[in-house]
Each structure stands twice: as structure tokens, then as C-alpha cells.
Amino acid sequence: MGLFSVKIRVIAILYDELFTGEAVGHLDRTGTIELQSVADPSVKCAGRFRYTGLKTGLIDAAENNYP
């Protein structure tokens, strides 16, 4: 994590399922994210994100073990 980075806890709804995890954001409004399913912790996803607005953004992530 760099000098101008922040690490935060995050929640997301993917495929109608609750995921929690952590994201690392950078000053340039990009970052990385790691999530795992609350219902089945073996289901995880990770990727990169970028903010497109004050509270919105896009994520490019891949999941493992998703049925």
C-alpha cells in the first residue's frame, strides 16, 4: 500500500448474494478489491475498480468456485 492509498472494508451484492471484503483505493480513483461470499466463504472474487462518479464506479473482477 502506497503513501496515498487507503484500505477500507466493503460490501457488495453479486448474483443476488452478499459479499464482504476489502478494497485498496489510490489517489487516482482506482484500486483493487477482494471479496468473499457471506453464505459460502469458499466463493471469492478479486479485481480492480475505478470511480466514475462521487459514489459510483466500475469493477473488473473474476470469481473462483462460483457455480
PEMONOR-V416354 format. One record per backbone hydrogen bond with DSSP energy under -0.5 kcal/mol. NH is the residue of the N-H (numbers start at 1). CO is the residue of the C=O. If there is no record, write none. Layout:
# PEMONOR-V416354
NH,CO ; NH,CO
This chain:
# PEMONOR-V416354
5,2 ; 6,25 ; 8,23 ; 10,21 ; 12,19 ; 14,12 ; 14,17 ; 17,14 ; 19,12 ; 20,36 ; 21,10 ; 22,34 ; 23,8 ; 24,32 ; 25,6 ; 25,23 ; 26,30 ; 27,4 ; 29,26 ; 31,49 ; 32,24 ; 33,47 ; 34,22 ; 35,45 ; 36,20 ; 37,40 ; 37,43 ; 38,18 ; 39,18 ; 43,40 ; 44,42 ; 44,64 ; 45,35 ; 46,62 ; 47,33 ; 48,60 ; 49,31 ; 50,58 ; 51,29 ; 52,56 ; 53,56 ; 58,50 ; 60,48 ; 61,59 ; 62,46 ; 64,44 ; 67,65
